[in-house]
């Protein structure tokens, strides 16, 4: 997720965020934040596939579970998606540091991360990686 500057909307979101955090299914489930901005805003948003140039911070949601516990994995991923839905109205963009092609929301992440750049990126990937050695887009 990526969010622009401004505090509008956060007051009503905070109780929802607290509730999600109180119900996290495992102690390794977390919400962190990275700051963005500065030089990233100097490049016009239509010049690169990172088009969220107005973003100044990035919420980072981590879902964790006990290895091999498929029920906890499912609960943790549901928790992640619930927390994501609370943040989504204020943080409509996505920055992908890694691809999650094994998760059900992978396509949504790609669309929110790359927007109109995605078809061209898929074509470029097909051209330079026809054997599919890199993770799928």
C-alpha positions, 0 to 999 in steps of 0.5 A: 500500500502507498499513501499520499500526505495528509491526515484526512480520514485517519481519525475514523480509521484508527479504531478499525486499525486498533481492532485489527491489531487486537485480533491479529492471529499470531504475534508475528502479524504486524503493521509497520510503516516506511516513509517515502517522498523526497526525490521520488516526487521529482520524476513525473508519474507517467515516466516510470512504472512506479507511478505513485509519485505523490506517496509519502509513506508505505504501510507494510502488513506482515502476516505470520503463522506457525510453519505447517499450520494451514488453518493459522496461515488462512486466518493470518492471510484473512487478517492481512486482507481485512487490514488492507481493506481498512487502509485501502481508502487512504492508501490506494497504491501498492509498492511491490518489493516482492511478488506474491504469485502464490497468494489469491490477491496477487493480480490485485497487487499487480494492478494497483502497483503498476496501473496502466503500465502492467500490459507493457510490463507483461509484454516486456517480461514475455520478451526477455523471459519467454521461458518463465524463469522469473515470477509471473506478472 
